[in-house]
């Protein structure tokens, strides 16, 4: 093995991480670092592979997060040594020696790989029997070696994939994981990867969508009608925020650390430039509060959006199992979600769609009590997203009685709060659940914040 390669990866990786730690990175910029780490790892591992002298019929495959191209500073580097059909390393002493030499050289050079060795048949059999293996192979990416063998593997893997069974397994896994973390994204020491609203929730959406051939990116899901364009942007933005926090945890801990424990919160916040007062002094308490506020907003959005998208994926996978239940001439209920039948939004004429959404909850007795029904169809959700401050102000002028219950800050209207409060205004006078005397004891901000979250959980 060429001694000139020894320690090169460690040095290059250390330089890359030091460069990133010494600058205030952006949420988008962290994806650049993850890709650069992946490229650096690919380059080093290819050199070791070629120097080992493997046969051209063998293939090295990146799996898991490494296969996805999102390699965090101290995450596992998971690889699969893919062998042709019928080949066994145990029965081939030369191949076995090469594999041992390759793995040893990787560790000597700072590439702490997690390796598995399987032939083509073993990959398909074991992935069908073990959801963890099946998931790790879903985003498999060829690094070096036989392209034809990798193509054959991908074809057989795709043919063996049961998208419905995969969805059931992954959503069950999600519920079990959420239970472990007490079903809340608001833990005092959340895990940026595993907690509800963390990166794993986003990965499950993309895994189940990829398995069903609905798309591989947020943009794909938007184009295929599973998410609106706004939701896709929100998902991407919050994914970047969580990735940035997780990346900083790794950099500061200098090991794999995904938990925002108290001892790490000040350091992460400071590294992101949070908590500095106008005089340049660093306030640790303010820094921690600012960081956790940013985290909780992202986790909350991910929790809400993941519920919507997983319901849409489930409905798309089981279209024959769900029938449209007409509500009125414009809407129908399908698998617990609101589906558009006939709602047209042309130019500035948004009233038809808005009135239609509200009327579903107001004027249709057969729909009364459907508190779990969500805005399912992306076109329906797009009605709310199409609202602008100008449109809302215009609506207020036409409906002054509604305007009285809508909170405003510097004349800026929260359209999400608007849609939920306007619903509450019309349905059974539910806003009167708060007595006038109790409302007076609460600040307006607290009242509306509480009421908004109350309605959000029911309506969306």
C-alpha positions as CSV (number, residue, x, y, z in Angstrom):
1,X,0.0,0.0,0.0
2,X,1.3,3.4,-1.0
3,X,2.6,5.1,2.2
4,X,2.1,8.5,0.6
5,X,-1.6,8.2,1.0
6,X,-1.3,7.5,4.7
7,X,-2.9,10.3,6.8
8,X,-3.8,12.4,3.8
9,X,-7.5,12.0,4.4
10,X,-7.2,12.9,8.1
11,X,-5.3,16.1,7.2
12,X,-7.6,17.2,4.4
13,X,-10.7,16.5,6.5
14,X,-9.3,18.4,9.5
15,X,-8.5,21.4,7.3
16,X,-12.0,21.3,5.8
17,X,-13.7,21.1,9.2
18,X,-11.5,23.8,10.7
19,X,-12.3,26.1,7.8
20,X,-16.1,25.6,8.3
21,X,-15.9,26.0,12.1
22,X,-14.2,29.3,11.9
23,X,-16.9,30.9,9.8
24,X,-20.6,31.7,10.6
25,X,-22.1,29.2,8.2
26,X,-25.6,29.6,6.7
27,X,-28.3,26.9,6.7
28,X,-27.8,26.5,2.9
29,X,-24.1,26.5,3.2
30,X,-24.0,23.4,5.4
31,X,-25.2,21.3,2.5
32,X,-22.0,22.4,0.6
33,X,-19.9,21.2,3.5
34,X,-21.7,17.8,3.5
35,X,-21.2,17.4,-0.2
36,X,-17.5,18.4,0.0
37,X,-17.0,15.8,2.8
38,X,-18.6,13.2,0.6
39,X,-16.4,14.1,-2.4
40,X,-13.3,14.0,-0.2
41,X,-14.3,10.6,1.2
42,X,-15.1,9.3,-2.3
43,X,-11.7,10.3,-3.6
44,X,-9.7,8.8,-0.8
45,X,-11.6,5.5,-0.7
46,X,-11.3,5.1,-4.5
47,X,-7.5,5.4,-4.2
48,X,-7.4,2.7,-1.6
49,X,-9.7,0.5,-3.6
50,X,-7.5,0.8,-6.8
51,X,-4.3,0.2,-4.9
52,X,-5.8,-3.0,-3.3
53,X,-6.2,-4.4,-6.8
54,X,-9.8,-5.7,-6.8
55,X,-11.2,-7.6,-9.8
56,X,-13.2,-5.5,-12.2
57,X,-16.3,-7.6,-11.5
58,X,-16.5,-6.3,-7.9
59,X,-18.2,-3.1,-6.9
60,X,-17.9,-0.7,-4.0
61,X,-21.2,1.0,-3.0
62,X,-22.0,3.8,-0.6
63,X,-25.1,3.2,1.4
64,X,-27.1,5.1,4.1
65,X,-26.4,8.7,4.6
66,X,-23.1,8.4,2.8
67,X,-25.0,7.0,-0.2
68,X,-27.3,9.9,-0.1
69,X,-24.4,12.3,-0.3
70,X,-25.0,13.9,3.1
71,X,-22.0,12.9,5.2
72,X,-21.8,14.7,8.5
73,X,-18.3,15.3,10.0
74,X,-18.4,12.3,12.4
75,X,-21.2,10.2,10.9
76,X,-20.7,6.6,9.9
77,X,-19.2,5.9,6.5
78,X,-21.2,2.9,5.4
79,X,-20.1,0.9,2.4
80,X,-21.1,-2.3,0.7
81,X,-18.6,-4.5,-1.1
82,X,-20.9,-5.9,-3.8
83,X,-19.9,-9.3,-5.2
84,X,-21.2,-11.0,-8.4
85,X,-23.9,-13.7,-8.2
86,X,-22.6,-16.9,-6.6
87,X,-19.3,-15.4,-5.4
88,X,-18.4,-15.8,-1.7
89,X,-15.5,-14.2,0.0
90,X,-15.2,-17.1,2.4
91,X,-14.7,-19.5,-0.5
92,X,-12.1,-17.3,-2.2
93,X,-8.9,-16.7,-0.2
94,X,-7.5,-14.1,-2.5
95,X,-10.7,-12.0,-2.5
96,X,-11.0,-12.4,1.3
97,X,-7.4,-11.2,1.7
98,X,-8.1,-8.2,-0.5
99,X,-11.2,-7.2,1.5
100,X,-9.3,-7.4,4.8
101,X,-6.5,-5.4,3.3
102,X,-8.9,-2.7,2.0
103,X,-10.8,-2.4,5.3
104,X,-7.5,-2.2,7.3
105,X,-6.1,0.5,4.9
106,X,-9.3,2.6,5.2
107,X,-9.0,2.7,9.0
108,X,-5.3,3.4,8.9
109,X,-6.1,6.5,6.7
110,X,-8.8,7.8,9.0
111,X,-11.8,6.4,7.0
112,X,-13.8,4.8,9.8
113,X,-16.0,2.7,7.5
114,X,-18.8,0.4,8.5
115,X,-18.6,-2.4,5.9
116,X,-20.7,-5.2,4.7
117,X,-19.8,-7.9,2.1
118,X,-22.6,-9.5,0.1
119,X,-23.2,-10.9,-3.3
120,X,-26.2,-9.9,-5.5
121,X,-28.5,-12.6,-4.2
122,X,-27.7,-12.0,-0.6
123,X,-28.4,-8.3,-1.0
124,X,-31.9,-8.9,-2.3
125,X,-32.7,-11.7,0.2
126,X,-31.5,-9.8,3.3
127,X,-33.1,-6.5,2.3
128,X,-36.4,-8.3,1.9
129,X,-36.1,-9.8,5.4
130,X,-34.7,-6.7,7.2
131,X,-36.2,-3.2,6.9
132,X,-33.0,-1.6,8.1
133,X,-30.9,-3.2,5.3
134,X,-33.6,-2.4,2.8
135,X,-33.6,1.3,3.9
136,X,-29.8,1.6,3.8
137,X,-29.8,0.2,0.2
138,X,-32.5,2.5,-1.0
139,X,-30.1,5.3,-1.6
140,X,-27.2,3.1,-2.7
141,X,-24.6,4.9,-4.8
142,X,-21.8,3.4,-6.8
143,X,-18.3,4.7,-5.8
144,X,-16.0,2.5,-7.9
145,X,-16.0,-0.9,-9.5
146,X,-18.3,-2.8,-11.9
147,X,-21.0,-0.4,-13.2
148,X,-22.9,-3.3,-14.8
149,X,-23.0,-5.2,-11.5
150,X,-24.4,-2.1,-9.7
151,X,-27.0,-1.6,-12.4
152,X,-28.1,-5.2,-12.1
153,X,-28.4,-4.8,-8.3
154,X,-30.5,-1.7,-8.6
155,X,-32.9,-3.3,-11.1
156,X,-33.4,-6.3,-8.9
157,X,-33.7,-4.2,-5.8
158,X,-36.4,-2.0,-7.4
159,X,-38.3,-5.1,-8.6
160,X,-38.3,-6.6,-5.1
161,X,-39.4,-3.4,-3.4
162,X,-43.0,-3.5,-2.0
163,X,-43.7,0.2,-1.6
164,X,-46.9,-0.4,0.5
165,X,-45.2,-2.7,3.0
166,X,-42.2,-0.4,3.1
167,X,-44.4,2.5,4.0
168,X,-46.2,0.6,6.7
169,X,-42.8,-0.5,8.3
170,X,-41.3,3.0,8.2
171,X,-44.4,4.8,9.6
172,X,-44.5,2.2,12.4
173,X,-40.9,2.8,13.0
174,X,-41.6,6.6,13.1
175,X,-44.4,6.1,15.7
176,X,-42.2,4.0,17.9
177,X,-39.4,6.5,17.7
178,X,-41.7,9.3,18.6
179,X,-43.0,7.4,21.6
180,X,-39.4,6.9,22.8
181,X,-39.0,10.7,22.7
182,X,-42.4,11.3,24.4
183,X,-44.1,12.5,21.2
184,X,-43.0,16.0,21.4
185,X,-40.6,18.2,19.4
186,X,-40.2,20.5,22.4
187,X,-37.8,18.4,24.5
188,X,-35.4,20.6,26.6
189,X,-32.5,18.6,25.2
190,X,-33.8,17.4,21.7
191,X,-32.0,15.1,19.4
192,X,-31.6,17.0,16.1
193,X,-31.7,13.7,14.2
194,X,-34.1,11.4,16.0
195,X,-36.6,13.5,18.0
196,X,-40.0,14.3,16.6
197,X,-39.6,17.0,14.0
198,X,-35.9,16.0,13.5
199,X,-34.0,15.1,10.4
200,X,-35.2,11.5,10.5
201,X,-38.8,12.5,10.0
202,X,-37.8,14.2,6.8
203,X,-35.8,11.2,5.7
204,X,-38.8,8.9,6.2
205,X,-40.9,11.1,3.9
206,X,-38.3,11.0,1.1
207,X,-37.6,7.3,1.7
208,X,-41.2,6.3,1.3
209,X,-41.7,8.6,-1.7
210,X,-38.6,7.2,-3.3
211,X,-39.7,3.6,-2.7
212,X,-43.0,4.4,-4.4
213,X,-41.4,6.2,-7.3
214,X,-43.1,9.5,-6.3
215,X,-39.8,11.4,-6.3
216,X,-36.4,11.8,-4.7
217,X,-36.5,15.5,-3.7
218,X,-38.8,18.0,-2.2
219,X,-39.2,19.6,-5.7
220,X,-40.2,16.2,-7.1
221,X,-42.9,15.8,-4.5
222,X,-44.2,19.3,-5.3
223,X,-44.3,18.5,-9.1
224,X,-46.2,15.3,-8.4
225,X,-48.9,17.0,-6.3
226,X,-47.9,15.5,-2.9
227,X,-46.8,18.9,-1.6
228,X,-47.4,22.5,-2.6
229,X,-44.5,24.6,-3.9
230,X,-44.6,26.6,-0.6
231,X,-44.5,23.4,1.5
232,X,-41.5,22.1,-0.5
233,X,-39.6,25.4,0.2
234,X,-40.5,25.1,3.9
235,X,-39.3,21.6,4.1
236,X,-36.1,22.4,2.4
237,X,-35.5,25.4,4.6
238,X,-36.2,23.6,7.8
239,X,-34.1,20.6,6.7
240,X,-31.2,23.0,6.2
241,X,-31.7,24.6,9.7
242,X,-31.7,21.2,11.4
243,X,-28.7,20.1,9.3
244,X,-26.8,23.2,10.3
245,X,-27.4,22.6,14.0
246,X,-26.4,18.9,13.7
247,X,-23.3,19.8,11.8
248,X,-22.3,22.3,14.5
249,X,-22.8,19.7,17.2
250,X,-20.4,17.3,15.4
251,X,-17.8,20.1,14.9
252,X,-17.8,21.3,18.5
253,X,-18.0,17.8,20.1
254,X,-15.4,16.4,17.7
255,X,-17.4,13.2,17.6
256,X,-20.8,12.0,16.6
257,X,-23.2,14.0,18.8
258,X,-26.8,14.7,17.7
259,X,-28.2,15.8,21.0
260,X,-28.6,19.5,21.9
261,X,-27.7,19.0,25.5
262,X,-27.5,22.0,27.8
263,X,-23.7,21.9,27.8
264,X,-23.6,22.2,24.0
265,X,-26.3,24.8,23.5
266,X,-24.2,27.8,24.4
267,X,-21.3,26.7,22.2
268,X,-23.5,25.9,19.2
269,X,-25.3,29.2,19.5
270,X,-22.1,31.2,19.8
271,X,-20.6,29.4,16.7
272,X,-23.7,30.5,14.8
273,X,-23.2,34.1,15.8
274,X,-26.2,34.2,18.2
275,X,-26.3,35.9,21.5
276,X,-24.1,38.9,20.8
277,X,-25.3,42.2,22.1
278,X,-24.8,45.6,20.3
279,X,-21.7,46.3,22.5
280,X,-20.2,43.0,21.3
281,X,-20.6,41.2,24.6
282,X,-21.8,37.6,24.4
283,X,-24.9,36.7,26.4
284,X,-25.0,33.0,26.9
285,X,-28.7,32.9,28.1
286,X,-29.9,34.9,25.1
287,X,-27.8,32.8,22.8
288,X,-29.3,29.6,24.0
289,X,-32.8,31.0,23.9
290,X,-32.3,32.2,20.3
291,X,-30.9,28.8,19.2
292,X,-33.7,26.8,20.8
293,X,-36.3,29.1,19.4
294,X,-34.9,28.5,15.9
295,X,-34.7,24.7,16.5
296,X,-38.3,24.5,17.9
297,X,-39.7,26.5,15.0
298,X,-38.1,24.1,12.5
299,X,-39.1,21.0,14.4
300,X,-42.7,22.2,14.7
301,X,-42.9,22.9,11.0
302,X,-41.4,19.5,10.2
303,X,-43.8,17.7,12.5
304,X,-46.9,19.3,10.9
305,X,-45.7,19.0,7.3
306,X,-44.6,15.4,7.7
307,X,-48.1,14.4,8.9
308,X,-49.6,16.0,5.8
309,X,-47.1,14.5,3.3
310,X,-47.2,11.0,4.8
311,X,-51.0,11.0,4.7
312,X,-50.8,12.1,1.0
313,X,-48.3,9.3,0.2
314,X,-50.5,6.7,2.0
315,X,-53.5,7.9,0.0
316,X,-51.6,7.8,-3.2
317,X,-50.4,4.2,-2.5
318,X,-53.9,3.0,-1.6
319,X,-56.0,4.9,-4.1
320,X,-58.3,1.9,-4.7
321,X,-58.9,1.5,-1.0
322,X,-60.3,5.0,-0.5
323,X,-63.5,6.4,-2.1
324,X,-64.4,10.0,-2.5
325,X,-67.2,11.0,-0.1
326,X,-69.0,14.1,-1.5
327,X,-69.3,17.0,0.8
328,X,-70.6,19.5,-1.7
329,X,-70.2,20.4,-5.3
330,X,-66.7,21.7,-4.7
331,X,-65.2,19.3,-2.1
332,X,-65.0,15.7,-1.1
333,X,-63.5,13.8,1.8
334,X,-61.0,11.1,1.0
335,X,-59.1,9.0,3.6
336,X,-59.7,11.7,6.2
337,X,-58.5,14.5,4.0
338,X,-60.1,17.3,2.1
339,X,-59.9,16.8,-1.6
340,X,-60.7,19.4,-4.3
341,X,-63.4,18.5,-6.7
342,X,-64.1,21.9,-8.3
343,X,-62.4,25.1,-7.0
344,X,-60.9,27.5,-9.4
345,X,-58.6,30.4,-8.4
346,X,-58.0,32.8,-11.2
347,X,-55.8,35.8,-10.7
348,X,-57.0,37.9,-7.8
349,X,-60.3,36.1,-7.5
350,X,-59.5,34.2,-4.3
351,X,-62.8,34.6,-2.6
352,X,-64.4,31.5,-4.2
353,X,-61.7,29.2,-2.9
354,X,-61.5,30.8,0.5
355,X,-65.3,30.8,1.0
356,X,-65.3,27.2,-0.2
357,X,-62.8,26.1,2.4
358,X,-64.7,27.8,5.2
359,X,-68.1,26.6,4.0
360,X,-66.9,23.0,4.3
361,X,-66.6,23.5,8.0
362,X,-69.7,25.7,8.4
363,X,-72.5,24.8,6.1
364,X,-72.3,21.1,5.5
365,X,-73.9,19.1,8.4
366,X,-72.7,15.8,7.0
367,X,-69.2,17.1,7.5
368,X,-69.7,18.4,11.0
369,X,-67.4,16.8,13.6
370,X,-64.8,15.8,11.1
371,X,-62.1,17.5,13.3
372,X,-59.4,15.2,12.1
373,X,-59.9,16.0,8.4
374,X,-56.9,17.8,7.0
375,X,-56.3,19.9,3.9
376,X,-55.2,17.0,1.8
377,X,-55.1,17.9,-1.9
378,X,-52.2,20.2,-2.6
379,X,-54.5,22.4,-4.7
380,X,-56.7,22.9,-1.6
381,X,-53.7,23.8,0.6
382,X,-52.6,26.1,-2.1
383,X,-55.8,28.2,-1.6
384,X,-54.5,29.2,1.8
385,X,-51.0,29.7,0.5
386,X,-52.3,32.0,-2.3
387,X,-53.4,34.6,0.3
388,X,-51.4,37.8,0.5
389,X,-51.6,40.6,3.0
390,X,-53.3,42.8,0.3
391,X,-56.0,40.1,-0.3
392,X,-56.6,39.7,3.4
393,X,-56.9,43.4,4.0
394,X,-59.4,43.5,1.2
395,X,-61.3,40.7,2.8
396,X,-61.4,42.6,6.1
397,X,-62.8,45.7,4.4
398,X,-65.7,43.6,3.1
399,X,-66.2,41.7,6.4
400,X,-65.5,44.2,9.3
401,X,-67.0,41.9,11.9
402,X,-64.3,39.3,11.1
403,X,-61.6,41.8,11.2
404,X,-62.3,42.4,14.9
405,X,-61.0,39.0,15.9
406,X,-57.9,38.8,13.8
407,X,-54.6,39.7,15.5
408,X,-52.3,42.2,13.7
409,X,-48.8,43.3,14.4
410,X,-47.8,46.5,12.7
411,X,-50.7,45.9,10.3
412,X,-49.1,42.6,9.1
413,X,-51.5,39.7,9.2
414,X,-50.6,36.1,9.9
415,X,-52.5,34.3,7.2
416,X,-52.3,30.9,9.0
417,X,-53.8,32.5,12.1
418,X,-56.4,34.2,9.8
419,X,-57.7,31.0,8.3
420,X,-58.0,29.2,11.6
421,X,-59.6,32.1,13.4
422,X,-62.0,32.9,10.6
423,X,-63.1,29.2,10.8
424,X,-63.6,29.5,14.6
425,X,-65.6,32.7,14.1
426,X,-68.1,31.0,11.9
427,X,-68.4,27.6,13.5
428,X,-70.7,27.4,16.6
429,X,-69.2,30.6,18.0
430,X,-66.4,28.6,19.3
431,X,-64.4,31.7,20.0
432,X,-66.8,32.3,23.0
433,X,-65.3,29.3,24.8
434,X,-63.1,31.9,26.4
435,X,-65.3,34.0,28.6
436,X,-64.9,37.7,28.3
437,X,-63.5,38.1,31.9
438,X,-60.9,35.4,31.3
439,X,-59.9,36.9,28.0
440,X,-59.3,40.3,29.7
441,X,-56.9,38.6,32.1
442,X,-54.7,37.3,29.3
443,X,-52.6,39.4,27.0
444,X,-53.8,39.6,23.5
445,X,-50.7,37.8,22.2
446,X,-51.0,34.9,24.6
447,X,-54.7,34.5,23.8
448,X,-54.3,34.4,20.1
449,X,-51.2,32.2,20.3
450,X,-53.1,29.7,22.5
451,X,-56.2,29.8,20.4
452,X,-54.2,29.5,17.1
453,X,-52.5,26.3,18.3
454,X,-55.8,24.9,19.6
455,X,-57.4,25.3,16.2
456,X,-54.4,24.3,14.3
457,X,-54.4,20.9,15.9
458,X,-58.0,20.4,14.9
459,X,-58.2,21.9,11.5
460,X,-54.8,21.0,10.0
